[in-house]
Amino acid sequence: MMSASIFANVPKGPAIEVFALTRAFQDDASTKKVNLSVGAYRTDAGQPWVLPVVRKTEVGIATDELINHEYLPVTGLESFTRAATELVLGSESKALKEKRAFGVQTISGTGALRVAAEFLHHQLKRQTVYYSNPTWENHHKIFADTGFTKLHSYRYWDQNKRQLDLEGMLADLDQAPAESVIILHACAHNPTGMDPTHEQWKQIADLMERKKLFPLFDSAYQGFASGDPDLDAWAIRYFVDRGFELFVCQSFAKNFGLYCERAGNLTIVQQSGATRDMIHSQLTLIIRGLYSNPPAYGARIVSKVLNTPDLRQEWMESIKSMSSRIRQMRKLLRDKLVALGTPGNWDHIVNQIGMFSYTGLNEKQVGVLIKDYHIYLLKTGRINMCGLNTGNIDYVATAINAAVTSTPENKL
């Protein structure tokens, strides 16, 4: 008789909410169902969109007989990392001109965060990290899994006023010990969609400089948020100009539509280029132990587009198109809720930016939307604005109005 399996006592882990909702949406037979949960762009027809410039570049890569499938260097495709670093810091960046900044290719933004966390913990002996409340749920897991032992959140979203809680954020960061790692969303904050103003960023930088805190920017939406990559990188460039040493974790999932290709970059900004080789060598060893070397396909697409002027211009037109459609959906949703007389103020929907909106809906109202109207969204009330289109927005607005008015004790 065989003994019991060594795996018999492995507990079942909790479901990842966004993927569980997508599965429930797929299994739902309703013809009115709407998926507002998954973080991916959709056209007005509700379909995934391959950017035309990406499709054109894919064809060029596929027919280029000089391209093979040999391994990339451990730290990635140099033409990609150089272009990605320049995209986020700007072509006129002093840090680039003084050779104080460089990038290494990663497995999208998640991989950049993990490599950054590994370096900060094992090389700089950092134990403390702060992330916004709320934030992308993977921030906590990545840093906890890496070995950070002191994980804290700072106040960010004021649920009552439905705006940035700058006072609370600054108060919490003022309590952070020196050398703490502070995760900052470069633009299009996930999940709230609420970004600091330029003046507020200056206040955040003042405090972080005084407290000697380390900025780690998560940049998942550059260009996708406003349609202007330079505007979306304003906070990062401001911190660099102030003299901060920092990390930037870049993803090209949203702004290139390369969700499954996992093209990412970790940008490192130092005080002096003299430390470049040491940092690069340690990042090389981290990547070697994690996944050996990165995939080439997505990086080749991004590199070709960013390094070819006419293709880059086509990409710029695509991100303007995507960001414009999202802004249109924000305005339509707000206007329809107002026209329906939905209780509460809905201006925060148009004051937010990027893919996501923290609607202010509570968990009970979310439950009504899922159960009664087949509209799938996170229990926090976060929705993906790209899931809205001219064909379903009336239905969604009517459903939100019904969910809010049917729970009078929980009105916004």
C-alpha positions as CSV (number, residue, x, y, z in Angstrom):
1,M,0.0,0.0,0.0
2,M,1.4,3.4,-1.0
3,S,1.8,6.0,1.7
4,A,-0.1,9.2,1.7
5,S,1.0,11.8,-0.9
6,I,3.6,14.3,0.3
7,F,1.2,16.9,-1.2
8,A,-1.8,15.9,0.8
9,N,-1.6,18.8,3.3
10,V,-0.9,21.5,0.8
11,P,-3.7,24.1,1.4
12,K,-5.6,25.5,-1.4
13,G,-4.7,29.2,-2.0
14,P,-7.3,31.9,-2.4
15,A,-8.5,32.7,-5.8
16,I,-7.1,35.8,-7.5
17,E,-10.1,38.0,-7.7
18,V,-9.7,39.6,-11.1
19,F,-9.1,36.2,-12.8
20,A,-11.9,34.6,-10.9
21,L,-14.3,37.3,-12.1
22,T,-13.1,36.9,-15.7
23,R,-13.8,33.2,-15.5
24,A,-17.3,33.9,-14.0
25,F,-17.9,36.3,-16.8
26,Q,-16.9,33.8,-19.5
27,D,-19.2,31.2,-17.9
28,D,-22.2,33.6,-17.7
29,A,-24.8,32.9,-20.4
30,S,-26.4,36.3,-20.1
31,T,-26.5,38.4,-23.3
32,K,-26.2,41.6,-21.3
33,K,-23.1,40.6,-19.3
34,V,-20.3,43.2,-19.0
35,N,-16.7,42.7,-17.8
36,L,-15.3,45.7,-16.0
37,S,-12.7,43.8,-14.1
38,V,-9.7,42.8,-16.2
39,G,-7.1,45.4,-16.8
40,A,-6.9,45.3,-20.6
41,Y,-7.9,47.8,-23.3
42,R,-11.0,47.1,-25.4
43,T,-12.4,48.8,-28.5
44,D,-15.8,50.4,-28.7
45,A,-17.0,47.1,-30.1
46,G,-15.7,45.4,-26.8
47,Q,-12.9,43.6,-28.5
48,P,-9.1,43.3,-27.7
49,W,-7.1,45.6,-30.0
50,V,-3.8,44.9,-31.6
51,L,-2.2,48.2,-32.3
52,P,-1.8,48.6,-36.1
53,V,1.9,49.6,-35.6
54,V,2.5,46.5,-33.5
55,R,0.9,44.3,-36.2
56,K,3.0,45.9,-38.9
57,T,6.1,45.4,-36.8
58,E,5.3,41.8,-36.0
59,V,5.1,41.1,-39.8
60,G,8.5,42.7,-40.3
61,I,10.1,40.7,-37.5
62,A,8.5,37.4,-38.8
63,T,9.9,37.9,-42.3
64,D,13.4,39.1,-41.2
65,E,15.6,36.2,-41.9
66,L,18.5,37.8,-40.0
67,I,16.5,37.3,-36.7
68,N,17.0,34.0,-34.9
69,H,16.0,32.5,-31.6
70,E,19.4,32.6,-29.8
71,Y,19.4,33.7,-26.2
72,L,19.4,37.4,-25.4
73,P,22.0,38.7,-22.9
74,V,20.9,38.1,-19.3
75,T,20.0,41.8,-19.0
76,G,18.1,41.9,-22.3
77,L,18.1,43.5,-25.7
78,E,20.2,46.6,-25.5
79,S,18.3,48.6,-28.2
80,F,15.2,47.9,-26.1
81,T,16.5,48.9,-22.7
82,R,18.2,52.0,-24.1
83,A,14.9,53.1,-25.8
84,A,12.8,52.3,-22.8
85,T,15.1,54.2,-20.4
86,E,15.1,57.2,-22.8
87,L,11.3,57.0,-23.1
88,V,10.8,57.3,-19.3
89,L,13.6,59.8,-18.5
90,G,13.4,61.9,-21.7
91,S,16.0,62.3,-24.5
92,E,17.4,65.4,-22.9
93,S,17.8,63.9,-19.4
94,K,20.9,64.9,-17.6
95,A,21.1,61.5,-16.0
96,L,21.3,59.9,-19.4
97,K,23.8,62.4,-20.8
98,E,26.0,62.0,-17.7
99,K,25.7,58.2,-18.0
100,R,24.1,58.0,-14.5
101,A,21.1,56.0,-15.7
102,F,20.6,52.6,-17.5
103,G,18.0,49.9,-17.9
104,V,17.8,46.1,-17.7
105,Q,15.1,44.1,-19.5
106,T,12.6,42.3,-17.2
107,I,9.5,40.2,-17.5
108,S,7.1,43.1,-17.7
109,G,6.5,45.4,-14.8
110,T,5.9,42.6,-12.3
111,G,9.4,41.2,-13.2
112,A,10.9,44.7,-12.8
113,L,9.4,45.0,-9.4
114,R,10.7,41.6,-8.3
115,V,14.2,42.3,-9.6
116,A,14.2,45.7,-7.9
117,A,13.0,44.2,-4.6
118,E,15.6,41.5,-4.7
119,F,18.4,44.1,-5.2
120,L,17.1,46.5,-2.6
121,H,16.7,43.7,0.0
122,H,19.9,41.7,-0.6
123,Q,22.3,44.3,-1.8
124,L,21.1,47.5,0.1
125,K,19.7,45.5,3.1
126,R,16.4,47.3,2.9
127,Q,13.6,45.8,5.1
128,T,10.9,48.4,5.0
129,V,8.6,49.2,2.1
130,Y,5.5,51.5,1.9
131,Y,2.8,51.3,-0.7
132,S,-0.4,53.3,-1.2
133,N,-3.7,52.3,0.4
134,P,-5.2,51.1,-1.9
135,T,-2.6,49.8,-4.4
136,W,-2.2,47.1,-6.9
137,E,-2.4,43.9,-4.7
138,N,0.8,42.4,-6.2
139,H,2.9,45.1,-4.6
140,H,2.6,43.5,-1.1
141,K,3.1,40.0,-2.3
142,I,6.2,40.7,-4.4
143,F,8.0,42.5,-1.5
144,A,6.9,40.0,1.1
145,D,8.0,37.1,-1.0
146,T,11.4,38.8,-1.5
147,G,12.0,39.0,2.2
148,F,11.0,42.5,3.2
149,T,9.8,42.2,6.8
150,K,8.3,45.6,7.4
151,L,5.5,46.3,5.0
152,H,3.3,49.3,5.5
153,S,0.7,51.3,3.6
154,Y,0.3,55.0,3.4
155,R,-3.0,56.8,3.1
156,Y,-3.9,57.7,-0.5
157,W,-7.6,57.6,-1.3
158,D,-10.2,59.5,0.7
159,Q,-13.4,57.4,0.2
160,N,-15.7,60.1,1.6
161,K,-14.4,62.9,-0.6
162,R,-13.4,60.5,-3.4
163,Q,-10.1,62.3,-4.0
164,L,-6.4,62.0,-3.1
165,D,-5.7,62.2,0.7
166,L,-2.5,64.2,0.4
167,E,-2.5,65.2,4.0
168,G,-2.8,61.6,5.2
169,M,-0.2,60.5,2.6
170,L,2.4,63.0,3.8
171,A,1.7,62.3,7.5
172,D,2.2,58.6,7.0
173,L,5.4,59.0,4.9
174,D,6.7,61.4,7.6
175,Q,6.7,58.5,10.0
176,A,8.7,56.2,7.6
177,P,12.2,55.5,8.8
178,A,15.1,56.8,6.7
179,E,16.0,54.5,3.7
180,S,12.5,53.0,3.5
181,V,11.4,52.1,0.0
182,I,8.4,54.1,-1.2
183,I,6.4,52.7,-4.1
184,L,4.9,55.5,-6.1
185,H,2.6,55.2,-9.1
186,A,4.1,57.3,-11.9
187,C,0.7,58.0,-13.4
188,A,-2.9,56.6,-13.7
189,H,-2.8,55.3,-10.2
190,N,-4.1,51.7,-9.9
191,P,-6.8,51.2,-8.7
192,T,-8.0,54.8,-8.0
193,G,-7.1,56.6,-11.2
194,M,-6.4,59.6,-9.0
195,D,-2.9,61.2,-9.4
196,P,-1.2,64.0,-7.5
197,T,-1.0,67.3,-9.2
198,H,2.4,68.7,-10.1
199,E,2.4,70.9,-7.0
200,Q,1.5,67.9,-4.8
201,W,4.3,65.8,-6.3
202,K,6.6,68.6,-5.3
203,Q,5.4,68.3,-1.7
204,I,5.9,64.6,-1.8
205,A,9.4,65.0,-3.1
206,D,10.2,67.6,-0.5
207,L,9.2,65.2,2.3
208,M,11.0,62.2,0.8
209,E,14.2,64.2,0.3
210,R,14.1,65.4,3.9
211,K,13.4,61.9,5.3
212,K,15.9,60.2,3.0
213,L,13.3,57.9,1.5
214,F,14.0,55.8,-1.6
215,P,11.5,56.3,-4.5
216,L,10.5,53.3,-6.5
217,F,8.2,54.3,-9.4
218,D,5.8,51.8,-10.9
219,S,5.2,53.0,-14.4
220,A,2.7,50.8,-16.1
221,Y,0.7,53.4,-18.2
222,Q,3.2,55.9,-19.7
223,G,1.5,57.4,-22.7
224,F,-1.6,55.3,-22.2
225,A,-2.9,57.6,-19.4
226,S,-3.0,61.0,-21.1
227,G,-1.8,60.2,-24.6
228,D,1.4,62.1,-24.0
229,P,4.4,60.0,-22.8
230,D,6.3,63.1,-21.6
231,L,3.4,64.3,-19.5
232,D,2.9,60.9,-17.9
233,A,6.5,60.8,-17.0
234,W,6.5,64.2,-15.3
235,A,6.8,63.0,-11.7
236,I,9.7,60.6,-12.5
237,R,11.6,63.3,-14.4
238,Y,11.0,65.8,-11.6
239,F,12.4,63.5,-9.0
240,V,15.5,62.7,-11.2
241,D,16.0,66.5,-11.7
242,R,15.9,66.9,-7.9
243,G,18.9,64.6,-7.6
244,F,17.1,61.4,-6.3
245,E,18.7,58.0,-6.8
246,L,15.7,55.8,-7.7
247,F,14.3,52.9,-9.6
248,V,11.6,52.9,-12.3
249,C,9.7,49.7,-13.1
250,Q,8.3,49.9,-16.6
251,S,5.7,47.8,-18.3
252,F,4.8,47.8,-22.0
253,A,1.6,45.7,-21.6
254,K,-0.9,48.5,-21.7
255,N,0.8,51.2,-23.8
256,F,1.8,48.7,-26.6
257,G,-1.0,46.2,-26.0
258,L,1.6,43.5,-25.4
259,Y,-0.1,42.0,-22.4
260,C,1.1,38.4,-22.8
261,E,4.5,39.2,-24.2
262,R,5.8,40.5,-20.9
263,A,8.1,43.3,-22.1
264,G,9.4,45.3,-19.2
265,N,12.4,47.4,-18.1
266,L,14.0,48.4,-14.8
267,T,15.5,51.8,-15.0
268,I,18.2,52.6,-12.5
269,V,19.2,56.3,-11.7
270,Q,22.4,56.8,-9.7
271,Q,24.3,59.8,-8.4
272,S,27.3,58.8,-10.4
273,G,28.0,56.5,-13.3
274,A,30.9,55.1,-11.3
275,T,28.5,52.6,-9.6
276,R,27.0,51.4,-12.9
277,D,29.1,48.3,-13.4
278,M,28.7,47.1,-9.8
279,I,24.9,47.5,-9.9
280,H,24.6,45.9,-13.3
281,S,26.7,42.9,-12.3
282,Q,24.4,42.2,-9.3
283,L,21.2,42.7,-11.3
284,T,22.7,40.2,-13.8
285,L,23.1,37.6,-11.0
286,I,19.6,38.2,-9.7
287,I,18.1,37.7,-13.2
288,R,20.2,34.7,-13.8
289,G,18.9,33.0,-10.7
290,L,15.2,34.0,-11.3
291,Y,14.7,33.2,-15.0
292,S,18.1,33.2,-16.7
293,N,17.4,35.7,-19.5
294,P,14.3,37.5,-20.8
295,P,12.0,36.8,-23.8
296,A,12.9,38.5,-27.1
297,Y,9.6,38.9,-29.0
298,G,7.9,41.8,-27.2
299,A,11.2,43.6,-26.6
300,R,12.0,43.4,-30.3
301,I,8.6,45.0,-31.2
302,V,9.0,47.8,-28.7
303,S,12.6,48.4,-29.7
304,K,11.7,48.6,-33.4
305,V,8.8,51.0,-32.9
306,L,10.6,53.3,-30.5
307,N,13.8,53.4,-32.6
308,T,12.1,54.0,-35.9
309,P,10.7,57.6,-36.3
310,D,7.7,56.8,-38.5
311,L,6.7,53.8,-36.5
312,R,7.0,55.8,-33.3
313,Q,4.7,58.4,-34.7
314,E,2.1,55.7,-35.5
315,W,2.4,54.4,-31.9
316,M,1.9,58.0,-30.6
317,E,-1.4,58.1,-32.6
318,S,-2.5,54.8,-31.2
319,I,-2.0,55.8,-27.6
320,K,-3.8,59.1,-28.2
321,S,-6.7,57.1,-29.6
322,M,-6.8,54.8,-26.6
323,S,-6.6,57.5,-24.0
324,S,-9.2,59.6,-25.9
325,R,-11.7,56.8,-25.9
326,I,-11.2,56.3,-22.2
327,R,-11.8,60.0,-21.4
328,Q,-15.0,59.8,-23.6
329,M,-16.3,56.9,-21.5
330,R,-15.6,58.7,-18.3
331,K,-17.6,61.7,-19.4
332,L,-20.5,59.6,-20.7
333,L,-20.7,57.6,-17.6
334,R,-20.6,60.6,-15.3
335,D,-23.2,62.5,-17.5
336,K,-25.6,59.5,-17.6
337,L,-25.4,59.0,-13.8
338,V,-26.2,62.6,-13.3
339,A,-29.1,62.5,-15.8
340,L,-30.5,59.5,-14.0
341,G,-30.4,61.4,-10.7
342,T,-28.1,58.8,-9.1
343,P,-27.5,59.9,-5.5
344,G,-24.1,61.3,-4.8
345,N,-21.5,63.4,-6.7
346,W,-19.9,61.6,-9.7
347,D,-17.3,64.2,-10.7
348,H,-14.5,62.0,-9.5
349,I,-15.0,59.8,-12.5
350,V,-13.9,62.5,-14.9
351,N,-11.2,63.9,-12.4
352,Q,-9.5,60.5,-12.5
353,I,-7.2,59.4,-15.3
354,G,-6.2,56.2,-17.1
355,M,-7.7,52.8,-17.3
356,F,-9.2,52.4,-13.9
357,S,-11.8,54.3,-11.8
358,Y,-12.5,53.9,-8.1
359,T,-16.2,54.4,-8.5
360,G,-17.0,54.7,-4.8
361,L,-19.4,51.8,-5.0
362,N,-19.3,49.6,-1.9
363,E,-19.2,45.9,-1.7
364,K,-22.9,45.5,-1.3
365,Q,-23.6,47.6,-4.4
366,V,-21.0,45.6,-6.3
367,G,-22.8,42.4,-5.3
368,V,-26.1,43.8,-6.7
369,L,-24.4,44.6,-10.0
370,I,-22.8,41.2,-10.4
371,K,-25.8,39.1,-9.2
372,D,-28.7,41.1,-10.7
373,Y,-27.1,42.7,-13.7
374,H,-24.3,40.5,-14.8
375,I,-21.8,43.4,-14.5
376,Y,-18.5,42.1,-13.2
377,L,-16.2,44.4,-11.2
378,L,-13.9,44.2,-8.2
379,K,-15.5,44.2,-4.8
380,T,-13.7,47.5,-4.1
381,G,-15.8,49.2,-6.8
382,R,-12.8,49.5,-9.2
383,I,-13.8,49.3,-12.8
384,N,-11.9,49.2,-16.0
385,M,-13.2,52.1,-18.1
386,C,-12.2,50.3,-21.3
387,G,-14.9,47.7,-20.6
388,L,-17.4,50.5,-21.3
389,N,-18.5,51.3,-24.8
390,T,-21.4,53.1,-26.6
391,G,-23.3,49.8,-26.8
392,N,-23.3,49.0,-23.0
393,I,-22.9,52.3,-21.2
394,D,-26.6,53.0,-20.9
395,Y,-27.2,49.6,-19.4
396,V,-24.2,50.0,-17.0
397,A,-25.3,53.5,-15.8
398,T,-28.9,52.3,-15.3
399,A,-27.6,49.3,-13.3
400,I,-25.3,51.5,-11.1
401,N,-28.2,53.8,-10.4
402,A,-30.4,50.9,-9.4
403,A,-27.7,49.4,-7.2
404,V,-27.1,52.7,-5.4
405,T,-30.8,53.6,-4.9
406,S,-31.7,50.0,-3.8
407,T,-29.2,50.3,-0.9
408,P,-30.3,53.5,0.7
409,E,-28.3,53.0,3.8
410,N,-25.2,52.7,1.7
411,K,-25.7,55.6,-0.7
412,L,-22.5,57.4,-1.8
